[in-house]
Amino acid sequence: MKLNIEETQKFLGSVLVTNKKNEEEGIPAVAISLVGPAGIAKTSAVKGLEKTPIGSADGTVKVVKVSMANIEESGDLTGFPTKEYEVKNSEGETQWVPESQIEKFEPTGESRMGYAIPKWLQEGMASDAKYKILLLDDYSRATPQILQTCMSIIDEKAFVSWKLGPEWTIVLTQNPDDDASYSVNSLDAAQDSRFLSWDIRYDKDIWCKWALKAGVDERCVNFVYAYSNEIFGQDDAINPRIVTKFFSLIRGVKDFTSSEGRVYCRFMAGSAVKGDSGQAFAQVFDAFLQKDLDKVPTPESLLAIKSGKDLIKKIGYALQPDASKPYRDDIAGIMMFRLANYLVTGPKLKPWQVENLAELLNDKHTLREDLVFGVCDRVAKDKSIKGQNIITRLIKVNKDLRQYLGS
């Protein structure tokens, strides 16, 4: 089973709670490795947990990221060697302290070589979050020596003189080691057995929802929604990360279809994706523009229409301007996905907007039943208060929609 990003975050949240409870009861925590292609938001999924309460309203998360590809000395990960001294505190208990603190206690005469608390751990210790994650990012891009050093850290959450508390969970991110397009180190059986691996996959709907929330140009979101298989399904050289960078550079172009806009977009596509892949990517973008999919009406513009009849007329014309032309399934798919997403992420609809929307969804001539079901299913599956609220309001206006909304 491969997880999408939303499933990954949900399961990781459960792991944080379980690991903490287990360790408090003397059961070792389990590290998790997220394995998947480049640019599908594995790292962002982990960091995104900082914005999501885990387990309860006070279940805050702190993520401490260590970029493994940048670790050149093991001391950057483990802390550097330092001499420690055994002392007695005021209650007669013994403990180990660095030389700088020895004068505050009674020395026993014993000493040892320990390791200073690494910088990343100091950052984590300064946080009062209920749950903490040590994120070993791009884990398999570390050198073999660093990977060897990590074995005890991952397995025991400790290294010589320091130890992570029960609130900590270790998470790794990796690219597949069986794909020649990635320059990563393969792990042996002993290293692999120190964590559980989850396969992570790209999901079109989830990426588009993220992109709209992150402020990616809406025209570009339409492009990914309509041509996701053509963009990402054929070539490892093209991934969501590099495509997002391309979108950032063209978002200032007012009209993609102008002669100047087309030249600029084609050049940027070629600079984002090299060689033949870049040319193929530019051709797909051209096909998108030729079908006017960059001009699909936005949910905001549709829901601003004051009359239900006018709303139906507007959408009907966009999908089929006249009887001699085919029904635009591509436009319908984009429009209804965007509409469903807006209903659960946008501002609260006014009563007249809910009435117009209910009238549209109940109109059997403009929208095919599968499109109506698609919108309603996406909203019904959203467990947010806003999603459940719009379901209740739509059914109150038109009880016939219950069959689609599942309530």
C-alpha positions as a printed NumPy array, in Angstrom:
array([[  0.   ,   0.   ,   0.   ],
       [  1.277,   3.453,  -0.91 ],
       [  0.194,   6.437,   1.16 ],
       [ -0.667,   9.89 ,  -0.1  ],
       [  0.492,  12.933,   1.856],
       [ -2.729,  13.361,   3.856],
       [ -2.691,   9.688,   4.875],
       [  0.989,  10.022,   5.784],
       [  0.292,  12.933,   8.131],
       [ -2.653,  11.128,   9.713],
       [ -0.655,   7.942,  10.346],
       [  2.382,   9.858,  11.613],
       [  0.155,  11.65 ,  14.11 ],
       [ -0.955,   8.272,  15.467],
       [  2.662,   7.08 ,  15.643],
       [  3.676,  10.128,  17.712],
       [  0.969,   9.407,  20.276],
       [  1.67 ,   5.664,  20.37 ],
       [  5.459,   6.011,  20.624],
       [  5.202,   8.434,  23.545],
       [  2.749,   6.225,  25.425],
       [  4.814,   3.089,  24.73 ],
       [  8.065,   4.612,  25.948],
       [  6.45 ,   5.876,  29.109],
       [  5.459,   2.242,  29.726],
       [  8.944,   0.915,  28.924],
       [  8.274,  -0.172,  25.324],
       [ 10.824,   1.121,  22.746],
       [  9.676,   3.683,  20.183],
       [  9.649,   2.838,  16.465],
       [ 11.278,   5.054,  13.815],
       [  9.514,   5.603,  10.484],
       [ 11.069,   6.048,   7.033],
       [  9.102,   7.791,   4.257],
       [ 10.248,   6.497,   0.868],
       [  9.149,   8.063,  -2.397],
       [ 10.109,  10.005,  -5.529],
       [ 11.643,  13.468,  -5.299],
       [  9.412,  16.491,  -4.955],
       [  6.186,  14.867,  -3.702],
       [  6.255,  16.739,  -0.338],
       [  7.559,  14.021,   2.008],
       [  9.502,  16.585,   4.042],
       [  6.672,  19.12 ,   3.907],
       [  4.25 ,  16.491,   5.199],
       [  6.375,  15.99 ,   8.312],
       [  6.955,  19.711,   8.889],
       [  3.256,  20.348,   8.334],
       [  2.506,  18.445,  11.55 ],
       [  3.681,  21.538,  13.44 ],
       [  0.443,  23.212,  12.32 ],
       [ -1.811,  20.3  ,  13.269],
       [ -2.837,  19.447,  16.869],
       [ -2.056,  15.779,  17.526],
       [ -4.242,  13.649,  19.787],
       [ -5.791,  16.668,  21.547],
       [ -5.972,  20.439,  21.304],
       [ -2.701,  20.779,  23.245],
       [ -0.917,  18.151,  21.168],
       [  1.624,  20.523,  19.624],
       [  4.518,  19.223,  17.53 ],
       [  8.099,  20.45 ,  17.109],
       [ 10.044,  19.198,  14.084],
       [ 13.844,  19.416,  14.146],
       [ 15.218,  18.826,  10.667],
       [ 18.728,  17.522,  10.009],
       [ 19.734,  17.565,   6.322],
       [ 21.72 ,  14.349,   6.105],
       [ 23.318,  15.157,   2.736],
       [ 25.013,  18.163,   4.387],
       [ 26.472,  16.253,   7.35 ],
       [ 30.221,  15.941,   6.724],
       [ 31.399,  15.127,  10.262],
       [ 29.65 ,  12.745,  12.624],
       [ 30.021,  15.355,  15.369],
       [ 27.485,  17.554,  13.587],
       [ 24.954,  14.812,  14.212],
       [ 26.1  ,  13.285,  17.512],
       [ 27.72 ,  16.269,  19.197],
       [ 31.484,  16.58 ,  19.548],
       [ 33.555,  14.586,  22.086],
       [ 33.991,  16.195,  25.479],
       [ 35.419,  15.058,  28.797],
       [ 32.84 ,  14.536,  31.53 ],
       [ 33.296,  14.176,  35.278],
       [ 31.298,  12.216,  37.812],
       [ 30.058,  14.405,  40.692],
       [ 27.667,  14.279,  43.621],
       [ 24.86 ,  16.765,  43.906],
       [ 23.48 ,  18.244,  47.145],
       [ 21.389,  15.118,  47.747],
       [ 24.336,  12.772,  47.323],
       [ 23.259,  11.473,  43.922],
       [ 25.896,  10.998,  41.246],
       [ 25.763,  12.444,  37.756],
       [ 28.06 ,  13.311,  34.859],
       [ 28.815,  16.953,  34.024],
       [ 31.2  ,  18.803,  31.673],
       [ 34.334,  20.441,  33.093],
       [ 32.682,  23.886,  33.012],
       [ 30.186,  22.774,  35.693],
       [ 32.42 ,  20.698,  37.974],
       [ 32.963,  23.468,  40.529],
       [ 29.247,  23.45 ,  41.396],
       [ 29.423,  19.862,  42.701],
       [ 31.531,  17.433,  44.695],
       [ 33.795,  15.428,  42.323],
       [ 34.109,  11.667,  42.87 ],
       [ 37.375,  11.49 ,  40.947],
       [ 35.907,   9.525,  38.038],
       [ 35.907,  10.846,  34.447],
       [ 34.915,   9.638,  30.977],
       [ 34.724,  10.753,  27.356],
       [ 31.212,  11.852,  26.454],
       [ 29.538,  13.878,  23.729],
       [ 28.278,  17.423,  23.938],
       [ 24.587,  17.936,  23.207],
       [ 24.369,  18.556,  19.426],
       [ 22.967,  21.844,  18.163],
       [ 19.825,  20.278,  16.707],
       [ 19.008,  18.66 ,  20.068],
       [ 19.464,  21.977,  21.872],
       [ 16.848,  23.412,  19.497],
       [ 14.443,  20.609,  20.35 ],
       [ 15.068,  20.859,  24.09 ],
       [ 14.176,  24.568,  23.992],
       [ 10.659,  23.695,  22.747],
       [  7.807,  22.85 ,  25.126],
       [  5.877,  20.959,  22.43 ],
       [  4.123,  17.806,  23.592],
       [  5.547,  15.794,  20.689],
       [  8.891,  16.198,  18.95 ],
       [ 10.25 ,  14.781,  15.703],
       [ 13.884,  14.334,  14.726],
       [ 13.629,  14.472,  10.926],
       [ 16.631,  12.884,   9.213],
       [ 15.956,  14.35 ,   5.79 ],
       [ 17.393,  12.674,   2.657],
       [ 18.717,   9.981,   4.962],
       [ 20.249,   7.697,   2.323],
       [ 22.237,  10.575,   0.803],
       [ 24.477,  10.616,   3.885],
       [ 27.936,   9.042,   3.677],
       [ 28.318,   5.387,   4.742],
       [ 30.21 ,   6.528,   7.865],
       [ 27.352,   8.813,   8.919],
       [ 24.82 ,   6.056,   8.223],
       [ 26.775,   3.744,  10.546],
       [ 26.732,   6.405,  13.25 ],
       [ 22.959,   6.741,  12.876],
       [ 22.281,   3.096,  13.676],
       [ 22.291,   3.475,  17.456],
       [ 20.578,   6.86 ,  17.314],
       [ 17.665,   5.42 ,  15.337],
       [ 17.466,   2.2  ,  17.309],
       [ 17.999,   3.545,  20.844],
       [ 17.231,   7.273,  20.458],
       [ 20.535,   7.91 ,  22.204],
       [ 24.254,   8.357,  21.654],
       [ 26.71 ,   7.686,  24.505],
       [ 25.986,  10.565,  26.906],
       [ 22.673,  11.962,  25.629],
       [ 19.232,  10.447,  25.095],
       [ 15.971,  11.594,  23.51 ],
       [ 12.936,  11.541,  25.785],
       [  9.651,   9.68 ,  25.174],
       [  8.185,  12.727,  23.431],
       [ 10.605,  12.191,  20.529],
       [  9.968,  10.143,  17.381],
       [ 12.582,   9.717,  14.66 ],
       [ 11.401,  10.072,  11.046],
       [ 13.525,   9.559,   7.932],
       [ 12.881,  10.601,   4.329],
       [ 14.448,   8.753,   1.41 ],
       [ 14.338,   8.349,  -2.348],
       [ 14.098,   4.761,  -3.649],
       [ 17.489,   3.025,  -3.757],
       [ 16.36 ,   0.774,  -6.631],
       [ 15.938,   3.725,  -9.01 ],
       [ 19.133,   4.577, -10.924],
       [ 18.035,   8.188, -11.348],
       [ 18.74 ,   8.838,  -7.638],
       [ 22.272,   9.1  ,  -6.239],
       [ 21.627,   7.426,  -2.895],
       [ 23.342,   4.78 ,  -0.762],
       [ 21.754,   1.377,  -0.385],
       [ 21.177,   0.211,   3.182],
       [ 22.089,  -3.253,   4.413],
       [ 19.693,  -5.502,   6.303],
       [ 20.981,  -4.373,   9.717],
       [ 20.371,  -0.71 ,   8.882],
       [ 16.983,  -1.384,   7.272],
       [ 15.707,  -3.305,  10.291],
       [ 15.953,  -0.255,  12.55 ],
       [ 12.815,   1.424,  11.185],
       [  9.555,   0.758,   9.381],
       [  9.332,   1.991,   5.776],
       [  6.24 ,   3.579,   4.245],
       [  5.962,   4.027,   0.484],
       [  4.682,   7.503,  -0.354],
       [  2.952,   8.424,  -3.612],
       [  1.971,  11.569,  -5.472],
       [ -1.756,  12.374,  -5.412],
       [ -3.16 ,  14.865,  -7.915],
       [ -6.124,  16.051,  -5.847],
       [ -4.052,  16.566,  -2.713],
       [ -1.313,  18.437,  -4.568],
       [ -3.89 ,  20.727,  -6.182],
       [ -5.53 ,  21.423,  -2.815],
       [ -2.127,  22.263,  -1.339],
       [ -1.221,  24.462,  -4.325],
       [ -4.409,  26.507,  -4.083],
       [ -3.801,  27.041,  -0.364],
       [ -0.141,  27.925,  -0.968],
       [ -0.994,  30.6  ,  -3.534],
       [  0.18 ,  28.799,  -6.676],
       [ -1.274,  30.461,  -9.807],
       [ -4.788,  29.05 , -10.283],
       [ -4.226,  28.627, -14.018],
       [ -1.263,  26.38 , -13.236],
       [ -3.349,  24.337, -10.801],
       [ -5.812,  23.787, -13.654],
       [ -2.902,  22.589, -15.794],
       [ -1.799,  19.977, -13.24 ],
       [ -5.36 ,  18.805, -12.641],
       [ -6.018,  18.323, -16.376],
       [ -2.627,  16.902, -17.403],
       [ -1.197,  15.256, -14.3  ],
       [ -0.628,  11.885, -15.986],
       [  1.114,  13.472, -18.959],
       [  3.292,  15.649, -16.705],
       [  4.358,  13.193, -14.009],
       [  3.477,   9.778, -15.339],
       [  6.172,   9.323, -17.954],
       [  9.442,  10.896, -16.845],
       [ 11.298,  10.967, -13.52 ],
       [ 12.953,  14.235, -14.599],
       [  9.653,  16.023, -14.   ],
       [  8.334,  16.148, -10.444],
       [  5.944,  18.412,  -8.522],
       [  8.82 ,  20.366,  -6.947],
       [ 10.398,  21.479, -10.232],
       [  6.992,  22.142, -11.783],
       [  6.101,  24.401,  -8.843],
       [  9.297,  26.395,  -9.451],
       [  8.262,  26.794, -13.099],
       [  4.849,  28.033, -11.985],
       [  6.463,  30.611,  -9.7  ],
       [  8.334,  32.115, -12.65 ],
       [  5.302,  32.417, -14.94 ],
       [  2.694,  33.61 , -12.426],
       [  3.355,  37.239, -13.422],
       [  2.332,  36.604, -17.045],
       [ -1.161,  38.067, -17.442],
       [ -2.032,  36.166, -20.611],
       [ -0.34 ,  32.828, -21.249],
       [ -1.836,  32.718, -24.757],
       [ -0.343,  35.998, -26.015],
       [  2.599,  35.601, -28.381],
       [  4.951,  37.063, -25.773],
       [  3.45 ,  34.932, -23.025],
       [  3.822,  31.719, -25.009],
       [  7.498,  32.403, -25.799],
       [  8.267,  33.201, -22.171],
       [  6.44 ,  30.141, -20.831],
       [  8.1  ,  27.842, -23.356],
       [ 11.546,  29.167, -22.419],
       [ 10.878,  28.735, -18.71 ],
       [  9.565,  25.216, -19.262],
       [ 12.801,  24.334, -21.028],
       [ 14.916,  25.816, -18.241],
       [ 12.951,  23.966, -15.568],
       [ 13.132,  20.575, -17.285],
       [ 16.189,  19.82 , -19.395],
       [ 16.547,  18.155, -22.801],
       [ 13.796,  16.22 , -24.553],
       [ 11.777,  16.082, -21.341],
       [ 11.626,  19.873, -21.29 ],
       [ 10.416,  19.985, -24.889],
       [  7.71 ,  17.395, -24.145],
       [  6.676,  19.329, -21.045],
       [  6.377,  22.562, -23.064],
       [  4.24 ,  20.774, -25.666],
       [  1.84 ,  19.559, -22.978],
       [  1.585,  23.123, -21.643],
       [  0.832,  24.354, -25.176],
       [ -1.942,  21.769, -25.499],
       [ -3.401,  23.029, -22.219],
       [ -3.458,  26.6  , -23.545],
       [ -4.955,  25.607, -26.891],
       [ -7.95 ,  24.143, -25.052],
       [ -8.417,  27.398, -23.077],
       [ -8.152,  25.513, -19.801],
       [ -6.325,  28.474, -18.275],
       [ -9.591,  30.415, -18.578],
       [-11.897,  28.092, -16.63 ],
       [-14.202,  30.191, -14.402],
       [-13.075,  30.273, -10.773],
       [-15.319,  29.185,  -7.868],
       [-15.262,  32.757,  -6.562],
       [-16.621,  34.136,  -9.826],
       [-19.294,  31.439, -10.073],
       [-20.532,  31.831,  -6.521],
       [-20.693,  35.604,  -6.93 ],
       [-23.517,  35.18 ,  -9.481],
       [-26.711,  36.321,  -7.755],
       [-29.235,  34.038,  -9.467],
       [-29.317,  30.237,  -9.544],
       [-30.609,  30.338, -13.129],
       [-27.748,  32.641, -14.167],
       [-25.235,  30.379, -12.429],
       [-26.562,  27.356, -14.322],
       [-26.503,  29.334, -17.58 ],
       [-22.888,  30.453, -16.995],
       [-21.649,  26.92 , -16.306],
       [-23.725,  25.451, -19.139],
       [-22.16 ,  27.849, -21.633],
       [-18.638,  27.078, -20.365],
       [-19.213,  23.341, -20.779],
       [-21.02 ,  23.459, -24.123],
       [-21.319,  26.862, -25.875],
       [-23.682,  25.394, -28.465],
       [-25.169,  22.032, -29.435],
       [-22.76 ,  21.603, -32.347],
       [-19.759,  21.414, -30.014],
       [-18.9  ,  18.518, -27.71 ],
       [-19.448,  18.65 , -23.976],
       [-16.214,  19.79 , -22.284],
       [-15.467,  17.036, -19.789],
       [-12.023,  18.527, -19.157],
       [-13.482,  21.896, -18.13 ],
       [-16.204,  20.205, -16.063],
       [-13.628,  18.144, -14.148],
       [-11.483,  21.167, -13.285],
       [-14.465,  23.362, -12.426],
       [-16.109,  20.84 , -10.102],
       [-12.863,  19.929,  -8.327],
       [-12.119,  23.602,  -7.733],
       [-15.682,  24.186,  -6.54 ],
       [-15.585,  21.283,  -4.065],
       [-12.243,  22.442,  -2.692],
       [-13.508,  25.997,  -2.304],
       [-16.558,  24.828,  -0.357],
       [-14.367,  23.325,   2.39 ],
       [-11.518,  25.867,   2.39 ],
       [-13.086,  29.177,   1.322],
       [-15.213,  31.659,   3.28 ],
       [-18.632,  30.712,   4.617],
       [-21.305,  30.93 ,   1.94 ],
       [-24.188,  33.347,   2.293],
       [-27.702,  31.828,   2.361],
       [-28.441,  32.867,  -1.235],
       [-25.177,  31.269,  -2.396],
       [-26.161,  27.972,  -0.763],
       [-29.552,  28.139,  -2.49 ],
       [-27.935,  28.798,  -5.88 ],
       [-25.48 ,  25.958,  -5.353],
       [-28.245,  23.538,  -4.39 ],
       [-30.161,  24.547,  -7.519],
       [-27.075,  23.889,  -9.659],
       [-26.366,  20.486,  -8.131],
       [-29.986,  19.466,  -8.656],
       [-30.006,  20.524, -12.317],
       [-29.768,  17.312, -14.346],
       [-29.336,  19.051, -17.728],
       [-26.184,  21.069, -16.977],
       [-24.166,  18.685, -14.814],
       [-24.014,  14.942, -15.342],
       [-24.811,  12.882, -12.269],
       [-21.207,  11.688, -11.915],
       [-20.035,  15.33 , -11.685],
       [-22.622,  16.121,  -9.011],
       [-21.609,  13.015,  -7.11 ],
       [-17.929,  13.997,  -7.423],
       [-18.5  ,  17.407,  -5.849],
       [-20.701,  16.046,  -3.087],
       [-18.389,  13.122,  -2.372],
       [-15.361,  15.398,  -1.936],
       [-17.263,  17.645,   0.444],
       [-18.75 ,  14.701,   2.371],
       [-15.307,  13.128,   2.856],
       [-13.944,  16.329,   4.34 ],
       [-14.216,  15.955,   8.112],
       [-13.695,  19.623,   8.921],
       [-16.406,  21.637,  10.647],
       [-16.741,  23.763,   7.513],
       [-17.253,  20.705,   5.3  ],
       [-19.902,  19.22 ,   7.573],
       [-21.608,  22.596,   7.854],
       [-22.023,  23.017,   4.09 ],
       [-23.499,  19.488,   3.87 ],
       [-26.126,  20.351,   6.479],
       [-26.988,  23.626,   4.775],
       [-27.308,  22.091,   1.293],
       [-29.575,  19.299,   2.509],
       [-31.71 ,  21.808,   4.397],
       [-32.28 ,  23.674,   1.115],
       [-32.818,  20.537,  -0.981],
       [-33.364,  17.137,   0.659],
       [-32.81 ,  15.374,  -2.684],
       [-29.072,  16.091,  -2.314],
       [-28.921,  13.677,   0.629],
       [-28.375,  10.813,  -1.82 ],
       [-25.095,  12.427,  -2.93 ],
       [-23.912,  13.924,   0.339],
       [-24.375,  10.727,   2.316],
       [-25.931,  12.362,   5.366]])
